[in-house]
Amino acid sequence: MVTQSWEAKAEKARERLARSIAKEWLLDKSSCPSHGRLNVMDVPEESGRLSVEEILITNSDASGLVSKMEIGEWTAEQVTVAYLKRATIGHQLLNMATEFMVEDALAQARALDEYYRQHKKLVGPLHGVPISTKEHISHKGRLVHASYVALVDNVAAEDAFLVRLLKASGAVFHLRTNEPQTMMTGDTENNLTGRTKNGHNLRLANGGSSGGEGASVSFKCAAIGLGTDIGGSIRIPAAFNGCYGFRPTACRLPYGGVFLPGEGQESIRCVIGPLTRGIDDIELLMSSVLVQKPWEEELSLVPLPWKSAATSKNITIGVMWSDGIVNPQPPMQRALRMTVEKLKAAGVTVVDFEPYKTAEAMDIITSKQGSIFDSSLDNLLTYIALFFPDGGKTQWDLLKQSGEPVYQQSRAMLEIAREITVAENWAYNARRDALRNEFHSLMTQRGVNVILTAPYPGAAPLVGTVDYGVYTMLWNMLDMPALVMPVGLTVDPTLDRKSPSYQTISEYDKGQFDKFDAEDSVGAPVCVQVVGKHFRDEETIAAARIIEVALARTAVVPAL
Amino acid sequence: MVTQSWEAKAEKARERLARSIAKEWLLDKSSCPSHGRLNVMDVPEESGRLSVEEILITNSDASGLVSKMEIGEWTAEQVTVAYLKRATIGHQLLNMATEFMVEDALAQARALDEYYRQHKKLVGPLHGVPISTKEHISHKGRLVHASYVALVDNVAAEDAFLVRLLKASGAVFHLRTNEPQTMMTGDTENNLTGRTKNGHNLRLANGGSSGGEGASVSFKCAAIGLGTDIGGSIRIPAAFNGCYGFRPTACRLPYGGVFLPGEGQESIRCVIGPLTRGIDDIELLMSSVLVQKPWEEELSLVPLPWKSAATSKNITIGVMWSDGIVNPQPPMQRALRMTVEKLKAAGVTVVDFEPYKTAEAMDIITSKQGSIFDSSLDNLLTYIALFFPDGGKTQWDLLKQSGEPVYQQSRAMLEIAREITVAENWAYNARRDALRNEFHSLMTQRGVNVILTAPYPGAAPLVGTVDYGVYTMLWNMLDMPALVMPVGLTVDPTLDRKSPSYQTISEYDKGQFDKFDAEDSVGAPVCVQVVGKHFRDEETIAAARIIEVALARTAVVPAL
């Protein structure tokens, strides 16, 4: 047998992607944005390739789509076609897809319409909602490679459990999206289908690892996206793309059928979660899944039904202005300040929340001997050794198997990853549990229901410069539900100036401060992060609603 | 500094124990049972050292004690004294204590009585209930050594979390009990306080590792006992001593403050659970703890309140007559047959339940390369390497530190324990999860709510011959709640004869069959095991009640 070169293998993935695209929906050259244009978010509308109704459909969130289909105003097929068309343009501009599933999606949609015609009701709460999925979430009979060239011929035996449950709720799967090599970096690029771009500013990082989903959801190529998150992989792309991203507490959403070499790692669990264009859709997804009692099939799940929490202003929000290592940059500070002001104006109790043992949390998750903060290292995303307790052997072996080039981001991480023994792993588990208990108890002592903080020091930085994951990883380490949401601001060089008298608080802070330039990130949306107590996913979402209402409320001229 | 010999260190533990005994409650020589007497269970009554009321008190279960204290018929002090007196005798005969806490218990009891006098109500649902605890469950300010001579001077900084919660419910802690070296063997003997005996027949094994609790509860030295179970350590002593023992699903009862070198091992979690003299008391303990929401303090717990399940005969009980490797011995077969007959007579649906992948379950839990059943090994308790993924280094180091002699049972286990890598550990975790999912789904497919099976191939065997843990370890591996309960039978050589034509089903079966002799175990109580689905602790207990009612019901002459 002739051994294929890695290039030939990678070409297979690109061919599969190319074949899956419906060419008639591509923009012709004349509709493509001009060279040098940075923000391409409005191209679908400008192109004239979508009808007014298709624009309405793709502007609608999942909850809105379902209500229109319930009254028969839109069909599932219409909705699917509209999203497929927009997704085709989205991919053309942002390189976000790994595969379109046009025929399957249309067949699903037609079957839903047929059901609706016969029974005069919807199949389920997600009837006809187009959902995109990060590539490593399995679809039966389709290839799934987790972005490893070596695995380009790997076929999924079954749908991921979550995909199966969502199909039972009526969801339509039309699109699979891109992710980075090794899945552990904060931006999205691999040797199979390349790099995914940020539609708000093509010079900026799109985020990762669920970067394809960040692009898909913000560009309205899908109503909901499914990503995975072990250190921020849902929330970073949500933050960089200006959409919503939710990392639920571990063991609530079914994880079976997520293809990720190294399964069985439980010290910091990778979780699956939604990216959306609104809070309602996060709740819609969570409730649609949990009403099906997935814990009856995936025993590692906790049997907690979804119980929507009351949205009561009678909560206390603690603002963590900084993680204590790197302070947020001017646009993020502005977003946090504005949010706090509007919350206070709306009568919500907001208190300062001092960061607590951030360094200890990072030492645990990175499993470094001694503190990582004692070393002069400049990329805190590279030391997440507790995710690689075999010293990255699983990843190295796969990379070497095909001989594909190793990206600098992967290499930096894998070269530092250190093999730990089972006994060391236990000791980290015990420290992890102690810190989780302490942090929870601290919130209770301080009377704080949820924490408001940054998801990243700033908005999306330039491509290739994503390098600080502490604001997201902290909550993976603590296993707390965390939701990223836009606040309606974008980076503005006239407002987001660095103060020349700024005193840096650490070497890392200096690094981030020095490289920040608002001109780079102009137009990038700014998001904040809302973090709830362990297992209080419902309350976290309710708190995010309060914030959203407050943000909208004071924007309106008060009545006399 | 002079290094102490292990003997001198061990002597400290014995001195502490001796000092803690109230000498006035000891039996004098004349009341001690005659040499050669095997069953000493009735000695307290025969001795005349307990008043009639004290006998009534110690015959009462926890629920009964509380109801008497509620109406003011007994005081907590009276109850505590009665149990302390009986426990003193129990220890004298069975060597079950590591420490009495007479002064503390009496002070607790008096404070409870004072509260009752002032407020005319009980402190909580366990007001005045004397509870004994396995030695490695911490009590603030007291030594805790987990039976390692090297740790004989180790002082607990805090009460174990469960102890604290139970104190808040009104429980009184008066007695700490014995456990074996390394805590991983099926009987109870160590170099500090020696071997604990079985009061039903002094020649028989008392079980382990919560052997002191098995003796304490069955001899009525405590109303409730707290043990720990990672492979059967609650259920084996319950089975050998003829009391009730419950291993809840992991992450329901708080585990913090259990002192066991090697914390952070999560692949097969060690759990804490009760030994009792009735089903009501198991439920009383579980509900008293969970009503206090321990998950607010110990974050690894699952936030599931205790919801008593309806005791409905409308369930299906699957009888697993054998694990497929070793068939139950004649007394156990008789107990299972009788239970099934009585259940059927009571109108309960009972079906056969074929064992499922027992060998795979054991291969996972033992982490042996290849199948353990391919080797000619005769002690299946010795291969639980998934409990020792550091190859037993933690244990060896502690044993070597003091130089204490290593018991043959510990040695056999630790010599075979093999260090596995983190990556191997992951692979076992994944196989474990797959089997858990399969088993649960199989029960659903077969329409079986709970499984009735043996807890051990037979009743208590001779001292030194406990060597088969599959009937209990299986449910730790599957993380299913499992309850051991007596059925009212004891081993009877006239009924429990071996059939000369018996066909053994495996090498292990032959080993067990060959060594079984009903004469050895004469008088030993026979218990069965009721196993429920993952997280359905409440339903498991409800099913055990159905079995108990059925067992009692047909013993009564039917009305005409």
Interface residues (C-beta under 8 A of the other chain):
Chain A: G256 G262 E263 G264 Q265 E266 W295 E296 E297 E298 L299 S300 V302 P303 L304 P389 D390 K393 T394 E419 I420 T421 V422 A423 N425 W426 A427 Y428 N429 A430 D433 R436 N437 H440 S441 T444 D479 H534 F535
Chain B: G256 G262 E263 G264 Q265 E266 W295 E296 E297 E298 L299 S300 V302 P303 L304 P389 D390 K393 T394 E419 I420 T421 V422 A423 N425 W426 A427 Y428 N429 A430 D433 R436 N437 H440 S441 T444 D479 H534 F535
